[in-house]
């Protein structure tokens, strides 16, 4: 149970980082292809997590191996640190 929560939360965090990065560029006036695709992809990741957790029959069945879960958690942490560095720097 904890493993599935970690997995889905880390995917949602990665989607939020991508979506916020893209949306901040779009809102600032830079409507290039990359920021638009980042925001669409990030929102799609969040929508996929919401679908898997609340709509699918058993979200625990779709959680991969432990190594993949911990890699996803680690990359979510790296993504948050990189996003903070992007915003501050």
MMTF fields as JSON, N, C-alpha, C and O atoms, coordinates in Angstrom:
{
  "mmtfVersion": "1.0.0",
  "mmtfProducer": "UNKNOWN",
  "numBonds": 355,
  "numAtoms": 356,
  "numGroups": 89,
  "numChains": 1,
  "numModels": 1,
  "chainsPerModel": [1],
  "groupsPerChain": [89],
  "chainIdList": ["A"],
  "bondAtomList": [4, 2, 8, 6, 12, 10, 16, 14, 20, 18, 24, 22, 28, 26, 32, 30, 36, 34, 40, 38, 44, 42, 48, 46, 52, 50, 56, 54, 60, 58, 64, 62, 68, 66, 72, 70, 76, 74, 80, 78, 84, 82, 88, 86, 92, 90, 96, 94, 100, 98, 104, 102, 108, 106, 112, 110, 116, 114, 120, 118, 124, 122, 128, 126, 132, 130, 136, 134, 140, 138, 144, 142, 148, 146, 152, 150, 156, 154, 160, 158, 164, 162, 168, 166, 172, 170, 176, 174, 180, 178, 184, 182, 188, 186, 192, 190, 196, 194, 200, 198, 204, 202, 208, 206, 212, 210, 216, 214, 220, 218, 224, 222, 228, 226, 232, 230, 236, 234, 240, 238, 244, 242, 248, 246, 252, 250, 256, 254, 260, 258, 264, 262, 268, 266, 272, 270, 276, 274, 280, 278, 284, 282, 288, 286, 292, 290, 296, 294, 300, 298, 304, 302, 308, 306, 312, 310, 316, 314, 320, 318, 324, 322, 328, 326, 332, 330, 336, 334, 340, 338, 344, 342, 348, 346, 352, 350],
  "bondOrderList": [1, 1, 1, 1, 1, 1, 1, 1, 1, 1, 1, 1, 1, 1, 1, 1, 1, 1, 1, 1, 1, 1, 1, 1, 1, 1, 1, 1, 1, 1, 1, 1, 1, 1, 1, 1, 1, 1, 1, 1, 1, 1, 1, 1, 1, 1, 1, 1, 1, 1, 1, 1, 1, 1, 1, 1, 1, 1, 1, 1, 1, 1, 1, 1, 1, 1, 1, 1, 1, 1, 1, 1, 1, 1, 1, 1, 1, 1, 1, 1, 1, 1, 1, 1, 1, 1, 1, 1],
  "groupList": [{"groupName": "UNK", "atomNameList": ["N", "CA", "C", "O"], "elementList": ["N", "C", "C", "O"], "formalChargeList": [0, 0, 0, 0], "bondAtomList": [1, 0, 2, 1, 3, 2], "bondOrderList": [1, 1, 2], "singleLetterCode": "X", "chemCompType": "L-PEPTIDE LINKING"}],
  "groupTypeList": [0, 0, 0, 0, 0, 0, 0, 0, 0, 0, 0, 0, 0, 0, 0, 0, 0, 0, 0, 0, 0, 0, 0, 0, 0, 0, 0, 0, 0, 0, 0, 0, 0, 0, 0, 0, 0, 0, 0, 0, 0, 0, 0, 0, 0, 0, 0, 0, 0, 0, 0, 0, 0, 0, 0, 0, 0, 0, 0, 0, 0, 0, 0, 0, 0, 0, 0, 0, 0, 0, 0, 0, 0, 0, 0, 0, 0, 0, 0, 0, 0, 0, 0, 0, 0, 0, 0, 0, 0],
  "groupIdList": [1, 2, 3, 4, 5, 6, 7, 8, 9, 10, 11, 12, 13, 14, 15, 16, 17, 18, 19, 20, 21, 22, 23, 24, 25, 26, 27, 28, 29, 30, 31, 32, 33, 34, 35, 36, 37, 38, 39, 40, 41, 42, 43, 44, 45, 46, 47, 48, 49, 50, 51, 52, 53, 54, 55, 56, 57, 58, 59, 60, 61, 62, 63, 64, 65, 66, 67, 68, 69, 70, 71, 72, 73, 74, 75, 76, 77, 78, 79, 80, 81, 82, 83, 84, 85, 86, 87, 88, 89],
  "secStructList": [7, 2, 2, 2, 2, 2, 2, 2, 2, 2, 2, 2, 2, 2, 2, 2, 2, 2, 2, 2, 2, 2, 2, 2, 2, 2, 2, 6, 6, 7, 7, 7, 2, 2, 2, 2, 2, 2, 2, 2, 2, 2, 2, 2, 2, 2, 2, 2, 2, 2, 0, 0, 0, 0, 0, 1, 1, 7, 4, 4, 4, 4, 7, 7, 7, 2, 2, 2, 2, 2, 2, 2, 2, 2, 2, 2, 2, 2, 2, 2, 2, 2, 2, 2, 2, 2, 2, 2, 7],
  "xCoordList": [0.815, 0.0, 0.862, 0.61, 1.881, 2.774, 3.525, 3.758, 3.899, 4.639, 3.8, 4.322, 2.525, 1.679, 1.474, 1.436, 1.343, 1.197, 2.456, 2.378, 3.615, 4.877, 4.995, 5.392, 4.651, 4.775, 3.871, 4.32, 2.608, 1.673, 1.948, 1.788, 2.359, 2.684, 3.9, 3.93, 4.904, 6.098, 5.805, 6.371, 4.94, 4.551, 3.762, 3.949, 2.886, 2.131, 3.055, 2.845, 4.08, 5.036, 5.823, 6.036, 6.255, 6.973, 6.075, 6.53, 4.809, 3.876, 3.647, 3.532, 3.581, 3.401, 4.617, 4.477, 5.807, 7.029, 7.058, 7.347, 6.76, 6.74, 5.654, 5.891, 4.461, 3.36, 3.599, 3.308, 4.129, 4.398, 5.515, 5.463, 6.514, 7.596, 7.064, 7.379, 6.266, 5.703, 4.719, 4.737, 3.856, 2.87, 3.51, 3.031, 4.594, 5.249, 5.864, 5.879, 6.368, 6.913, 5.803, 5.965, 4.693, 3.576, 2.959, 2.627, 2.804, 2.202, 3.093, 2.599, 4.423, 5.333, 5.376, 5.991, 4.747, 4.666, 5.453, 5.418, 6.151, 6.936, 6.105, 6.188, 5.307, 4.439, 5.123, 4.676, 6.203, 6.898, 6.313, 5.461, 6.764, 6.227, 6.617, 5.79, 7.848, 8.332, 7.571, 7.138, 7.38, 6.605, 5.163, 4.611, 4.565, 3.194, 3.15, 2.261, 4.108, 4.145, 4.491, 3.985, 5.347, 5.648, 4.398, 4.141, 3.632, 2.428, 1.378, 0.696, 1.239, 0.288, 0.723, -0.099, 2.011, 2.514, 2.399, 2.044, 2.701, 2.591, 1.156, 0.889, 0.237, -1.171, -1.685, -2.556, -1.146, -1.513, -1.027, -1.714, 0.165, 0.674, -0.195, -0.496, -0.59, -1.445, -2.812, -3.365, -3.351, -4.643, -4.548, -5.487, -3.426, -3.229, -3.169, -3.711, -2.517, -2.456, -3.84, -4.236, -4.573, -5.926, -6.796, -7.577, -6.677, -7.456, -7.071, -7.941, -5.768, -5.324, -5.749, -6.135, -5.684, -5.98, -7.482, -7.939, -8.249, -9.658, -10.614, -11.703, -10.248, -11.194, -10.886, -11.805, -9.605, -9.277, -9.684, -9.842, -9.848, -10.375, -9.447, -9.887, -8.173, -7.227, -5.895, -5.113, -5.615, -4.382, -3.116, -2.034, -3.219, -2.034, -1.504, -0.308, -2.365, -1.932, -1.044, -0.256, -1.148, -0.379, 0.957, 1.69, 1.295, 2.562, 3.672, 3.541, 4.762, 5.849, 6.721, 6.366, 7.843, 8.797, 9.328, 9.246, 9.871, 10.388, 11.477, 11.532, 12.344, 13.434, 12.899, 13.431, 11.87, 11.278, 10.58, 10.636, 9.927, 9.255, 10.276, 10.07, 11.374, 12.37, 13.106, 13.504, 13.299, 13.891, 12.963, 13.421, 11.675, 10.709, 10.664, 10.556, 10.745, 10.773, 12.028, 11.967, 13.169, 14.43, 14.383, 14.854, 13.83, 13.743, 12.746, 12.912, 11.722, 10.801, 11.519, 11.309, 12.363, 13.144, 14.109, 14.241, 14.783, 15.703, 14.93, 15.414, 13.742, 12.928, 12.51, 12.517, 12.147, 11.75, 12.945, 12.821, 14.105, 15.312, 15.69, 16.053, 15.611, 15.936, 14.926, 15.305, 13.65, 12.636, 12.859, 12.726, 13.201, 13.498, 14.72, 14.742, 15.724, 16.916, 16.57, 17.115, 15.658, 15.211, 14.458, 14.656, 13.606, 12.794, 13.643, 13.483, 14.531, 15.356, 16.457, 16.744, 17.069, 18.233, 17.948, 18.871],
  "yCoordList": [-1.193, 0.0, 1.262, 2.199, 1.274, 2.434, 2.571, 3.682, 1.444, 1.46, 2.08, 2.84, 1.768, 2.337, 3.835, 4.598, 4.26, 5.692, 6.452, 7.533, 5.892, 6.529, 6.648, 7.69, 5.582, 5.559, 6.605, 7.392, 6.608, 7.545, 8.983, 9.904, 9.185, 10.545, 11.079, 12.253, 10.237, 10.707, 11.005, 11.945, 10.234, 10.542, 11.85, 12.651, 12.069, 13.324, 14.509, 15.576, 14.34, 15.422, 15.729, 16.896, 14.694, 14.923, 15.638, 16.533, 15.244, 15.922, 17.366, 18.238, 17.624, 18.997, 19.85, 21.009, 19.287, 20.034, 20.376, 21.513, 19.396, 19.655, 20.658, 21.583, 20.471, 21.369, 22.792, 23.739, 22.953, 24.304, 24.985, 26.192, 24.226, 24.801, 25.283, 26.389, 24.457, 24.854, 26.001, 26.926, 25.947, 27.007, 28.339, 29.395, 28.296, 29.561, 30.212, 31.438, 29.397, 29.959, 30.48, 31.514, 29.779, 30.208, 31.495, 32.399, 31.583, 32.769, 33.991, 35.111, 33.774, 34.913, 35.457, 36.496, 34.788, 35.313, 34.524, 34.85, 33.513, 32.695, 31.498, 30.427, 31.672, 30.597, 29.798, 29.787, 29.134, 28.248, 26.843, 26.599, 25.942, 24.585, 23.815, 23.093, 23.953, 23.17, 23.487, 22.547, 24.742, 24.984, 24.493, 24.025, 24.599, 24.117, 22.6, 22.071, 21.901, 20.448, 20.014, 18.996, 20.772, 20.473, 20.588, 19.729, 21.632, 21.804, 20.742, 20.261, 20.374, 19.323, 17.98, 17.228, 17.678, 16.421, 16.335, 15.287, 17.439, 17.443, 17.265, 16.501, 17.966, 17.811, 16.416, 15.876, 15.84, 14.475, 13.453, 12.47, 13.687, 12.787, 12.855, 11.829, 14.044, 14.196, 13.559, 12.903, 13.749, 13.141, 11.615, 10.933, 11.081, 9.635, 9.072, 8.0, 9.787, 9.347, 9.391, 8.461, 10.468, 10.575, 9.45, 8.869, 9.135, 8.034, 6.702, 5.921, 6.443, 5.168, 5.005, 3.91, 6.061, 5.946, 5.902, 5.092, 6.756, 6.878, 6.117, 5.75, 5.871, 5.26, 3.791, 2.984, 3.436, 2.057, 1.112, 1.526, -0.148, -1.13, -1.358, -1.287, -1.631, -1.904, -1.258, -1.829, -0.078, 0.621, -0.081, 0.199, -0.976, -1.681, -2.65, -2.937, -3.159, -4.109, -3.469, -4.169, -2.167, -1.506, -0.962, -0.362, -1.155, -0.665, -1.622, -2.833, -1.097, -1.97, -2.462, -2.324, -3.026, -3.587, -2.512, -1.318, -2.947, -2.014, -1.109, 0.069, -1.639, -0.819, 0.33, 1.439, 0.082, 1.12, 2.161, 3.357, 1.705, 2.637, 3.566, 4.78, 3.023, 3.867, 4.755, 5.865, 4.297, 5.153, 6.32, 7.448, 6.055, 7.116, 8.126, 9.33, 7.641, 8.548, 9.408, 10.613, 8.789, 9.542, 10.593, 11.713, 10.258, 11.229, 12.341, 13.463, 12.052, 13.112, 14.093, 15.302, 13.574, 14.449, 15.293, 16.492, 14.678, 15.422, 16.478, 17.596, 16.135, 17.093, 18.283, 19.417, 18.038, 19.141, 20.038, 21.263, 19.434, 20.226, 21.043, 22.213, 20.45, 21.173, 22.273, 23.338, 22.057, 23.087, 24.257, 25.417, 23.946, 25.025, 25.816, 27.042, 25.125, 25.789, 26.676, 27.77, 26.196, 26.959, 28.223, 29.294, 28.091, 29.217, 30.243, 31.445, 29.787, 30.699, 31.328, 32.519, 30.521, 30.996, 31.775, 32.207],
  "zCoordList": [0.0, 0.0, 0.0, -0.758, 0.858, 0.922, -0.398, -0.874, -0.982, -2.246, -3.364, -4.179, -3.407, -4.455, -4.243, -5.208, -2.989, -2.716, -3.104, -3.688, -2.78, -3.162, -4.674, -5.195, -5.365, -6.818, -7.47, -8.303, -7.088, -7.713, -7.292, -8.093, -6.048, -5.61, -6.346, -6.713, -6.57, -7.276, -8.74, -9.298, -9.367, -10.745, -10.795, -11.711, -9.82, -9.772, -9.538, -10.116, -8.696, -8.45, -9.718, -10.047, -10.432, -11.691, -12.706, -13.417, -12.769, -13.663, -13.27, -14.131, -11.966, -11.508, -11.831, -12.222, -11.672, -12.006, -13.49, -13.863, -14.333, -15.774, -16.14, -16.917, -15.577, -15.898, -15.439, -16.17, -14.228, -13.726, -14.501, -14.738, -14.892, -15.699, -17.041, -17.48, -17.684, -18.968, -18.848, -19.66, -17.834, -17.67, -17.3, -17.715, -16.519, -16.179, -17.411, -17.526, -18.33, -19.567, -20.473, -21.122, -20.521, -21.367, -20.814, -21.581, -19.497, -18.887, -19.057, -19.187, -19.056, -19.194, -20.618, -20.857, -21.554, -22.909, -23.929, -25.116, -23.51, -24.427, -24.869, -24.267, -25.912, -26.37, -27.464, -28.611, -27.105, -28.034, -27.896, -27.041, -28.725, -28.733, -27.479, -26.922, -27.028, -25.891, -24.605, -23.938, -24.215, -22.992, -23.066, -22.07, -24.224, -24.379, -24.214, -23.545, -24.822, -24.688, -23.268, -22.796, -22.578, -21.18, -20.318, -19.474, -20.524, -19.716, -20.036, -19.131, -21.289, -21.659, -21.088, -20.564, -21.189, -20.649, -19.14, -18.6, -18.449, -16.997, -16.53, -15.602, -17.169, -16.816, -17.178, -16.496, -18.247, -18.613, -17.6, -17.323, -17.044, -16.009, -14.755, -14.146, -14.38, -13.207, -13.46, -12.577, -14.649, -14.982, -14.993, -14.582, -15.459, -15.449, -14.039, -13.769, -13.15, -11.755, -11.12, -10.418, -11.368, -10.807, -11.333, -10.578, -12.605, -13.177, -12.543, -12.159, -12.433, -11.867, -10.415, -10.004, -9.645, -8.219, -7.947, -7.14, -8.606, -8.25, -9.157, -8.717, -10.392, -11.316, -11.591, -11.725, -11.677, -12.03, -10.907, -9.759, -11.247, -10.305, -9.111, -7.963, -9.371, -8.286, -8.622, -9.382, -8.072, -8.439, -7.959, -8.476, -6.994, -6.494, -7.548, -7.566, -8.424, -9.446, -10.505, -11.141, -10.71, -11.764, -11.279, -12.064, -10.008, -9.465, -9.884, -9.704, -10.441, -10.888, -9.73, -8.559, -10.081, -9.129, -8.171, -8.461, -7.032, -6.025, -6.568, -6.217, -7.417, -7.959, -8.802, -8.747, -9.569, -10.396, -9.524, -9.811, -8.465, -7.552, -6.911, -6.891, -6.385, -5.721, -6.711, -6.356, -7.946, -8.968, -9.291, -9.468, -9.367, -9.637, -8.498, -8.734, -7.273, -6.112, -6.149, -5.905, -6.456, -6.522, -7.631, -7.432, -8.782, -9.865, -9.555, -10.033, -8.768, -8.341, -7.418, -7.509, -6.531, -5.652, -6.469, -6.227, -7.433, -8.309, -9.098, -9.275, -9.568, -10.314, -9.468, -9.947, -8.222, -7.338, -7.044, -7.057, -6.778, -6.519, -7.752, -7.626, -8.926, -10.164, -10.425, -10.912, -10.12, -10.333, -9.379, -9.77, -8.123, -7.165, -7.625, -7.522, -8.127, -8.639, -9.837, -9.982, -10.699, -11.858, -11.428, -12.0, -10.431, -9.988, -9.247, -9.456, -8.397, -7.604, -8.447, -8.321, -9.305, -10.071, -11.253, -11.944]
}
